[in-house]
Amino acid sequence: MHKSIWDHLVPKSTDRAPILVEHFFNTACSLMARHLRETVEKSLEEFIGFFSHYKEGNDYEGEFKDLMFVFNPVMLSCTCMCLRALL
């Protein structure tokens, strides 16, 4: 870890203080790593779930029905015009 960055802020009066600070940062590091892992896992689950709606493709057999392939779009785009740019 980058002990040289914060070591001068720790009092040198006891031998235990730097150990406690290092323990604190190790704990914070573990919690942040766990949170990041959970966030990535949830994000991947959502990503896979989104595309699983489209796994059948657009191939069909039999009679075509109008609302057969109504799904949420993969990407939405919004266009805004500024009146000042038009003048």
C-alpha positions as CSV (number, residue, x, y, z in Angstrom):
1,M,0.0,0.0,0.0
2,H,1.1,3.6,-0.3
3,K,2.2,4.0,3.3
4,S,4.5,6.9,2.5
5,I,1.5,9.1,1.6
6,W,-0.2,8.9,5.0
7,D,2.5,7.7,7.4
8,H,3.6,11.2,8.4
9,L,0.0,11.9,9.6
10,V,0.1,9.1,12.2
11,P,1.4,9.9,15.7
12,K,4.7,8.1,16.5
13,S,4.1,8.0,20.2
14,T,3.1,4.3,20.3
15,D,4.0,1.3,18.2
16,R,0.4,0.3,17.8
17,A,-0.9,3.4,15.9
18,P,0.5,2.6,12.4
19,I,-0.7,-1.0,12.7
20,L,-4.3,0.2,13.5
21,V,-4.2,2.7,10.6
22,E,-3.0,0.0,8.2
23,H,-5.7,-2.4,9.5
24,F,-8.3,0.4,8.9
25,F,-7.1,0.9,5.3
26,N,-7.0,-2.9,4.6
27,T,-10.6,-3.1,5.9
28,A,-11.7,-0.3,3.7
29,C,-10.0,-1.9,0.8
30,S,-11.7,-5.2,1.4
31,L,-15.1,-3.5,1.6
32,M,-14.6,-1.5,-1.5
33,A,-13.4,-4.6,-3.4
34,R,-16.5,-6.5,-2.3
35,H,-18.8,-3.7,-3.3
36,L,-17.2,-3.4,-6.7
37,R,-17.5,-7.1,-7.3
38,E,-21.2,-7.1,-6.3
39,T,-21.8,-4.1,-8.6
40,V,-20.1,-5.8,-11.6
41,E,-22.1,-9.0,-11.0
42,K,-25.4,-7.2,-10.8
43,S,-24.5,-5.2,-13.9
44,L,-23.6,-8.3,-15.9
45,E,-26.9,-10.0,-14.8
46,E,-28.9,-7.0,-16.0
47,F,-26.9,-6.9,-19.3
48,I,-27.5,-10.6,-19.9
49,G,-31.1,-10.3,-19.0
50,F,-31.6,-7.5,-21.4
51,F,-30.2,-9.3,-24.4
52,S,-31.9,-12.6,-23.5
53,H,-35.2,-11.0,-24.8
54,Y,-33.6,-11.0,-28.2
55,K,-32.1,-14.5,-28.2
56,E,-34.9,-15.9,-30.4
57,G,-33.9,-13.5,-33.2
58,N,-36.4,-12.4,-35.9
59,D,-36.9,-15.8,-37.5
60,Y,-40.5,-17.1,-37.3
61,E,-42.5,-19.9,-38.7
62,G,-46.1,-19.7,-39.8
63,E,-48.3,-16.6,-40.0
64,F,-46.7,-13.3,-39.2
65,K,-48.5,-11.2,-36.5
66,D,-47.9,-7.5,-36.2
67,L,-47.0,-7.4,-32.5
68,M,-44.9,-10.6,-32.6
69,F,-41.6,-8.8,-32.2
70,V,-42.4,-5.8,-30.0
71,F,-39.4,-5.4,-27.6
72,N,-37.7,-2.5,-25.9
73,P,-35.3,-0.9,-28.2
74,V,-31.6,-1.6,-27.7
75,M,-30.7,2.1,-27.8
76,L,-32.7,5.3,-27.6
77,S,-31.6,8.5,-29.1
78,C,-32.9,12.0,-28.3
79,T,-32.3,15.0,-30.5
80,C,-32.8,18.6,-29.3
81,M,-32.5,21.7,-31.4
82,C,-31.5,25.0,-30.1
83,L,-33.2,28.0,-31.6
84,R,-30.1,30.2,-31.3
85,A,-28.1,27.8,-33.4
86,L,-30.7,28.0,-36.2
87,L,-30.6,31.8,-36.4
